Amino acid sequence: MPVESLPVRDVSLHYRLLQQYLVLLKKYPILTKSVTSGILSALGNLLSQTLEARKKAKNGAPVTEVDVAGAARYAIYGFLVTGPVSHYFYQLMEVWMPTTDPLCIVKRLLLDRLFFAPGFLLLFYFVMNILEAKGWQDFEKKMRGSYWTALKMNWKVWTPFQFINVNFVPVQFRVLFANMVALFWYAYLASVRK
């Protein structure tokens, strides 16, 4: 049975976007992951703002306008921190714990959950504090007030996703997979840090 190829213009938009993403991922892996992280981080913040506005409207409180600066801070964080740091972390994980190691499934998850997650969350709080132009006292207050709560929630929410991500998702797609989950995670963090 002969296989018929379709002209590019007849291919769905989703397929063309995926193809373009794969080309960019191969040519510019860190930049592509950084841009994707920035966009999805900003969308997570906007999702948080939308949910918060709906809750306020439901309770009869006045609805505030969209905080564009807040979404921009999340975009900057995703672009400068999440994309590059995650890229290198997943690459190093492959070297440190290759699939030939019989305990790699457990070791990878423990490395991510016990070392990367607490450090990455601390980095999030610190960078956001800088981007918000707030002082050290505010950073300490937010750390004392919500870091432990956010870390426990991180362990609850992210552990099953990271188990799949670090063990079964191809390394070049791990940042994207994590960014898709982070879309909702950043919505949570935006609300818990207030």
C-alpha positions as CSV (number, residue, x, y, z in Angstrom):
1,M,0.0,0.0,0.0
2,P,1.6,3.3,-1.1
3,V,2.0,6.1,1.5
4,E,0.9,9.5,0.4
5,S,2.7,12.5,1.7
6,L,0.8,15.7,2.4
7,P,2.0,19.1,1.4
8,V,3.1,21.2,4.3
9,R,0.2,23.6,4.0
10,D,-2.3,20.7,4.4
11,V,-0.7,19.6,7.7
12,S,-2.5,20.7,10.9
13,L,-1.2,23.7,12.8
14,H,-0.4,21.5,15.8
15,Y,1.8,19.3,13.7
16,R,3.6,22.2,12.1
17,L,4.2,23.8,15.5
18,L,5.6,20.6,16.9
19,Q,7.9,20.2,13.9
20,Q,9.2,23.7,14.3
21,Y,9.7,23.2,18.0
22,L,11.7,20.0,17.3
23,V,13.9,21.9,14.8
24,L,14.5,24.7,17.2
25,L,15.1,22.2,20.0
26,K,17.8,20.5,18.0
27,K,19.5,23.7,16.8
28,Y,19.2,25.8,19.9
29,P,18.3,23.6,22.8
30,I,19.0,25.9,25.7
31,L,17.4,29.0,24.1
32,T,14.3,27.0,23.0
33,K,13.9,25.6,26.5
34,S,14.4,29.0,28.0
35,V,11.8,30.7,25.8
36,T,9.3,27.9,26.4
37,S,9.9,28.2,30.2
38,G,9.5,31.9,30.1
39,I,6.2,31.7,28.2
40,L,4.7,28.9,30.3
41,S,5.9,30.6,33.6
42,A,4.1,33.8,32.6
43,L,1.0,31.9,31.6
44,G,1.1,30.2,35.0
45,N,1.1,33.5,36.7
46,L,-1.7,34.8,34.5
47,L,-3.7,31.6,35.3
48,S,-3.2,32.4,39.0
49,Q,-4.4,36.0,38.5
50,T,-7.5,34.8,36.6
51,L,-8.4,32.2,39.3
52,E,-7.9,34.8,42.0
53,A,-10.1,37.4,40.1
54,R,-12.9,34.8,39.7
55,K,-12.8,34.0,43.4
56,K,-13.0,37.7,44.2
57,A,-15.8,38.2,41.8
58,K,-17.7,35.3,43.3
59,N,-17.3,36.8,46.8
60,G,-18.4,40.2,45.6
61,A,-15.0,41.9,46.0
62,P,-13.8,44.3,43.4
63,V,-11.7,42.6,40.7
64,T,-8.3,44.0,40.1
65,E,-6.6,44.5,36.7
66,V,-4.1,42.0,35.3
67,D,-0.7,42.5,36.9
68,V,1.4,42.6,33.7
69,A,4.6,43.2,35.8
70,G,3.9,40.0,37.8
71,A,3.6,38.0,34.6
72,A,6.7,39.6,33.3
73,R,8.7,38.6,36.4
74,Y,7.6,35.0,36.0
75,A,8.6,35.2,32.3
76,I,12.0,36.5,33.2
77,Y,12.4,33.8,35.9
78,G,11.4,31.1,33.4
79,F,13.7,32.4,30.7
80,L,16.8,33.1,32.8
81,V,16.5,30.4,35.5
82,T,14.0,27.6,34.9
83,G,15.0,26.9,31.3
84,P,18.8,26.8,31.6
85,V,19.0,25.4,35.1
86,S,16.6,22.6,34.3
87,H,18.4,21.8,31.0
88,Y,21.7,21.3,32.7
89,F,20.2,19.5,35.7
90,Y,18.6,16.9,33.4
91,Q,21.7,16.6,31.3
92,L,23.9,16.0,34.3
93,M,21.5,13.5,35.8
94,E,22.0,11.4,32.7
95,V,25.7,11.4,33.3
96,W,25.6,10.9,37.0
97,M,22.9,8.2,37.0
98,P,22.9,6.4,33.7
99,T,20.1,3.9,32.9
100,T,22.7,1.1,33.2
101,D,22.7,1.7,37.0
102,P,20.2,-0.8,38.5
103,L,19.0,1.8,41.1
104,C,18.9,4.8,38.7
105,I,15.1,5.0,39.0
106,V,15.2,5.5,42.7
107,K,18.4,7.6,42.7
108,R,17.1,10.0,40.1
109,L,13.9,10.6,42.0
110,L,15.7,11.1,45.3
111,L,18.2,13.5,43.7
112,D,15.3,15.6,42.2
113,R,13.0,15.5,45.3
114,L,15.6,15.9,48.1
115,F,18.2,18.2,46.5
116,F,16.9,19.9,43.4
117,A,13.4,20.7,44.5
118,P,14.4,22.4,47.8
119,G,17.2,24.3,46.2
120,F,15.1,25.3,43.1
121,L,12.3,26.5,45.3
122,L,14.7,28.6,47.4
123,L,16.1,30.1,44.2
124,F,12.6,30.9,43.1
125,Y,11.9,32.8,46.3
126,F,15.2,34.6,46.1
127,V,15.0,35.6,42.4
128,M,11.4,36.7,42.7
129,N,12.3,38.8,45.7
130,I,15.0,40.5,43.7
131,L,12.6,41.0,40.7
132,E,10.0,42.5,43.0
133,A,12.7,44.9,44.3
134,K,12.1,43.9,47.9
135,G,14.6,43.8,50.7
136,W,16.2,41.0,52.7
137,Q,13.6,41.2,55.5
138,D,10.8,40.6,53.1
139,F,12.7,37.6,51.7
140,E,13.1,36.2,55.2
141,K,9.5,36.8,56.0
142,K,8.2,35.0,52.9
143,M,10.7,32.1,53.5
144,R,9.4,31.7,57.1
145,G,5.8,32.2,56.1
146,S,5.4,30.0,53.1
147,Y,8.6,28.1,52.0
148,W,8.0,25.0,54.1
149,T,4.3,24.9,53.0
150,A,5.3,25.3,49.4
151,L,8.0,22.6,49.6
152,K,5.7,20.1,51.1
153,M,3.1,20.8,48.4
154,N,6.0,20.5,45.8
155,W,6.7,17.0,47.1
156,K,3.1,16.1,47.0
157,V,2.3,17.5,43.6
158,W,5.6,17.0,41.7
159,T,6.8,13.6,42.9
160,P,4.6,11.4,40.6
161,F,5.3,13.8,37.6
162,Q,9.0,13.9,38.3
163,F,9.1,10.1,38.7
164,I,7.8,9.8,35.1
165,N,9.9,12.8,33.8
166,V,13.3,11.7,35.1
167,N,12.9,8.0,34.3
168,F,10.7,7.8,31.2
169,V,10.6,11.1,29.3
170,P,13.5,11.5,26.8
171,V,16.0,13.9,28.1
172,Q,15.4,16.5,25.4
173,F,11.7,16.8,26.4
174,R,12.1,16.8,30.2
175,V,12.1,20.6,30.5
176,L,9.0,20.9,28.3
177,F,7.3,18.1,30.3
178,A,8.2,19.9,33.6
179,N,7.1,23.2,32.1
180,M,3.6,21.9,31.3
181,V,3.2,20.8,35.0
182,A,4.8,24.0,36.1
183,L,2.1,26.0,34.3
184,F,-0.2,25.0,37.2
185,W,2.6,24.9,39.8
186,Y,3.5,28.6,39.2
187,A,-0.2,29.4,39.5
188,Y,-0.1,27.8,43.0
189,L,3.2,29.6,43.9
190,A,1.9,32.9,42.8
191,S,-1.0,32.6,45.2
192,V,0.9,31.1,48.1
193,R,3.6,33.8,48.1
194,K,1.1,36.6,48.6
